[in-house]
Amino acid sequence: MNRRGFTLVEIMIVVAIIALLAAIAIPNLLRARHNANEAAAQATLKTISAACESFRAAQTTPTYPATLLVLSTADPEYIDDVLAAATAVGTARQGYYYTYTFVTLNEYVCSARPANPNVSGTRAFAINESGVIRAVAADAACGDEATYDGMTVVQ
């Protein structure tokens, strides 16, 4: 009697090879997602900064917007509703929450913090009216001008 099929040893070897490949690939995939989240947060902060500058230029008395919601409800919109809602109480956007702080008519600070520190990102970012993005450890606060000035400039 001639039987066709795989033996238990052959199947175990195939499963072991697949497990080994997964053990190598999964950490690289997580690192790539982490890096993509941080890059997206920086790009989003640049978008918010450009929107703030456009908003300010369109005002009779130049002033920055009071909130991100003002940018999304203006006519025409400067940012979309999804970004305006990506706050700590809202839904994260690509692993980050965004906080906009109106300081004065001529100053603001916008920060991006990871929704899950050390998972979706290891650094928090901030930008102000200067347009320079700065970074700090994910668990540090970054919502005012003094803290912003103490952060490291992102190259």
N, C-alpha and C positions, 0 to 999 in steps of 0.2 A: 504494500500500500504506500503510495507516494503522496505525502502531504505537502501542501504549499502554504507559505505564511512566514511569519517572523517568530523567532524564539523570544522568550522573555529577556534574555541577555541582550539581544539586538535592540529591542525596544528600550531597555534601560540605558543603553549607550546613547541612543538618539535623544532621549529625554535629558540626559546629562549634558550633552553637547548644546542643546537648546537652552538649558538653564545657565550654562557658562556664557553663552552669547548674550543672554538677557542681563546677566550680572555685569557684563562689560558695557552694554549699550544704555541701560536705564540711567545710571548716574550722568552720563554724557548728555542724555536727553533733558534731564532735570536742570543741568548747568546751562544748556542752551536756552531753555525756557526762562530761567532766572535772568540771564544776560539780556534776552529779548524784552523782558518786563522792565528792566532798568533803562534800556535804550528807549523804549516807548514812553516811559515816564519823563525822561529828559526832553524828548520830542514834544510831548504834550505840554510841558512847561514853556517851551519856546512858542508853541501855538497860543497859549494863554497870554504870554507876554506880548506877542504881536497883536492879539485881539485887544488887549488893554491899551496899547499905543494907538491903534486905529480908533478905538472908542474915544480916547482922550483928544485926538486930533479933530474929531467930529463935533466936539462940544463947543458951545459959544464961549463959556468960561472953561478953559482946559482943566479937566479933572479926570481922575481914574474912576472906574466903576466901583460902587459900594460893595457889590457881591458878584459872584460868578453868574447868578441868576439874571442879573441886569444884562450881562453879555448875551445870554441865550434868549432873552425876551425882547431885545432891541429889534428895530426894524431898519435895516436887515439884521439878521442874527450874526454875531461875531463868533460864537461857538455853538455847538449843538447841545440839545437838552441832556443827552447822555453824559457828556462831560460836566455840565453844570450840576448834575445829580451825583457825581462820583465823589461824595463827601464821606466822612467817617460814619455818618448815619445812613448813607445811601448805599448804592451798589458800587463796588470797586471797578475801576477800569484798568484792564490788563494788569491786575494784581496790585494796584496802587489806589490810595485815597488822596484827594486833592483838597487843600484848605487855602482859601483866599482871605487875606487880611488887609483891609483898607486902613492905612495908617494916617495919611493926610491927603489933601487934594493932589499932591505931587508925589506921593509915596504909597507903595503897596508891597506886600510879600505874598508869594504863592508857594506853597510847599506840597510835596508829594511824599507820602509815607506808605511803606508796604502794608498791604492788608494782612499778610501773615509774615511778620519779620523772620528773616533767615530762610524763608521758603519762596515767597514771591519776589523777594529782594533783600539785600543786606545793607543797603544804604538808603537814606532819605535824601531828597533833593529839594532845593528852594531856588527861587528866582525873584528878583525885585525889579524896580524900574530901570536899573542899569542893564538888564538883559543878560547878566552873567549867572550861569548855573553853578551852584555850590552844593557840596555833599557833606553828609555827616552819618554816623552810625544809625542804623534803622530805629533804634530804641530812644534816640535823642529827640528833643523837641526842636522845631525849626519854624516857628510861626511869627517871629517879630524881627525887626531890623537889627537889634543887638545880637541875637542868635545867628542871624544870617551873616553878619560881619565876621563871626567867629568860625564859620564853616570853611571847608577846604574847597578851593576853586576846582571845578571839573575840567580836565584838559580836553 
